[in-house]
Amino acid sequence: MFSQISRQVAVQVARNFSTSSTNNFKVAVCGASGGIGQPLSLLLKVNPLVTDLALYDIVHTPGVAADLSHIDTASGVKGYVGAEQVAACLKGADLVVIPAGVPPLKALNGEKNVVECAYVESKVTEAAYFSTPLLLGKNGIEENLGLPKLNDFEKKLLDTALPELKKNINKGIEFAKK
Ligand SMILES: NC(=O)c1ccc[n+]([C@@H]2O[C@H](COP(=O)([O-])OP(=O)(O)OC[C@H]3O[C@@H](n4cnc5c(N)ncnc54)[C@H](O)[C@@H]3O)[C@@H](O)[C@H]2O)c1
């Protein structure tokens, strides 16, 4: 996950360099105080391609930002907390990463209306496995909520990705049968 995000940062920065003379690159992390958000934010703080790191969460981000500010890199870092500060956090962001969420354990413990994105066996697309929002409950998946309405650009991306995805899924299924 982290290497994918680093690659995405690199691609975005390269795009920025090609269209602009500045090398400012702001990354916003939403859910920055969590188990994924904190180490991800740390890695972004030490990434030389990032110049401005904005950390948003419903709790603790001022402290997380204060901790990361001690790492002596070129990137600035600021914490934003609560819904009223989310707009300021996202303003001017080149990349927004959202590791916010509610771990599925809560659903297994009986909490209602837990919705999570996860890569599961699926009939939503032609692919036998696909990642979509799921309504989770005590017994696992209660309902696959499917894909949201896609625009033409998103539909094209999906159609382009499906053949490769299906190939990889088949490879995995064949491997698991051995
Ligand atoms: N940790 C893993 O290995 C793993 C693997 C796959 C998927 N996930 C999923 O990724 C998500 C994050 O996992 P985690 O381990 O970091 O969980 P976590 O509970 O440690 O962190 C989640 C963070 O999101 C924040 N948050 C919740 N609602 C928010 C909101 N509305 N706005 C902003 N922030 C909000 C919480 O305050 C918390 O700091 C979860 O949904 C989890 O199910 C985690």
PDBQT file of the ligand as one rigid body, heavy atoms in Angstrom, charges set to zero:
ROOT
HETATM    1  N1  LIG A 201      -4.723  -1.907   9.454  1.00  0.00    +0.000 N 
HETATM    2  C1  LIG A 201      -4.838  -2.758   8.436  1.00  0.00    +0.000 C 
HETATM    3  O1  LIG A 201      -4.046  -3.676   8.225  1.00  0.00    +0.000 OA
HETATM    4  C2  LIG A 201      -5.972  -2.602   7.451  1.00  0.00    +0.000 A 
HETATM    5  C3  LIG A 201      -6.010  -3.428   6.343  1.00  0.00    +0.000 A 
HETATM    6  C4  LIG A 201      -7.035  -3.267   5.398  1.00  0.00    +0.000 A 
HETATM    7  C5  LIG A 201      -7.999  -2.302   5.587  1.00  0.00    +0.000 A 
HETATM    8  N2  LIG A 201      -7.952  -1.524   6.695  1.00  0.00    +0.000 N 
HETATM    9  C6  LIG A 201      -8.967  -0.500   6.836  1.00  0.00    +0.000 C 
HETATM   10  O2  LIG A 201      -8.344   0.784   6.740  1.00  0.00    +0.000 OA
HETATM   11  C7  LIG A 201      -9.013   1.693   7.620  1.00  0.00    +0.000 C 
HETATM   12  C8  LIG A 201      -8.030   2.305   8.593  1.00  0.00    +0.000 C 
HETATM   13  O3  LIG A 201      -7.436   1.271   9.341  1.00  0.00    +0.000 OA
HETATM   14  P1  LIG A 201      -6.589   1.607  10.634  1.00  0.00    +0.000 P 
HETATM   15  O4  LIG A 201      -5.987   0.331  11.053  1.00  0.00    +0.000 OA
HETATM   16  O5  LIG A 201      -5.708   2.786  10.388  1.00  0.00    +0.000 OA
HETATM   17  O6  LIG A 201      -7.793   1.994  11.619  1.00  0.00    +0.000 OA
HETATM   18  P2  LIG A 201      -7.711   2.948  12.892  1.00  0.00    +0.000 P 
HETATM   19  O7  LIG A 201      -8.988   2.779  13.634  1.00  0.00    +0.000 OA
HETATM   20  O8  LIG A 201      -6.432   2.779  13.626  1.00  0.00    +0.000 OA
HETATM   21  O9  LIG A 201      -7.679   4.409  12.251  1.00  0.00    +0.000 OA
HETATM   22  C9  LIG A 201      -8.772   4.957  11.587  1.00  0.00    +0.000 C 
HETATM   23  C10 LIG A 201      -8.668   6.464  11.777  1.00  0.00    +0.000 C 
HETATM   24  O10 LIG A 201      -9.707   7.050  11.002  1.00  0.00    +0.000 OA
HETATM   25  C11 LIG A 201     -10.222   8.118  11.781  1.00  0.00    +0.000 C 
HETATM   26  N3  LIG A 201     -11.562   8.435  11.333  1.00  0.00    +0.000 N 
HETATM   27  C12 LIG A 201     -12.709   7.716  11.490  1.00  0.00    +0.000 A 
HETATM   28  N4  LIG A 201     -13.743   8.383  10.962  1.00  0.00    +0.000 NA
HETATM   29  C13 LIG A 201     -13.232   9.514  10.420  1.00  0.00    +0.000 A 
HETATM   30  C14 LIG A 201     -13.806  10.615   9.734  1.00  0.00    +0.000 A 
HETATM   31  N5  LIG A 201     -15.103  10.686   9.481  1.00  0.00    +0.000 N 
HETATM   32  N6  LIG A 201     -12.978  11.616   9.316  1.00  0.00    +0.000 NA
HETATM   33  C15 LIG A 201     -11.650  11.555   9.575  1.00  0.00    +0.000 A 
HETATM   34  N7  LIG A 201     -11.047  10.554  10.227  1.00  0.00    +0.000 NA
HETATM   35  C16 LIG A 201     -11.838   9.555  10.662  1.00  0.00    +0.000 A 
HETATM   36  C17 LIG A 201     -10.190   7.609  13.203  1.00  0.00    +0.000 C 
HETATM   37  O11 LIG A 201     -10.243   8.684  14.150  1.00  0.00    +0.000 OA
HETATM   38  C18 LIG A 201      -8.842   6.902  13.229  1.00  0.00    +0.000 C 
HETATM   39  O12 LIG A 201      -7.791   7.764  13.620  1.00  0.00    +0.000 OA
HETATM   40  C19 LIG A 201     -10.100   0.884   8.338  1.00  0.00    +0.000 C 
HETATM   41  O13 LIG A 201     -11.290   1.091   7.629  1.00  0.00    +0.000 OA
HETATM   42  C20 LIG A 201      -9.631  -0.539   8.205  1.00  0.00    +0.000 C 
HETATM   43  O14 LIG A 201     -10.693  -1.441   8.249  1.00  0.00    +0.000 OA
HETATM   44  C21 LIG A 201      -6.967  -1.639   7.611  1.00  0.00    +0.000 A 
ENDROOT
TORSDOF 0
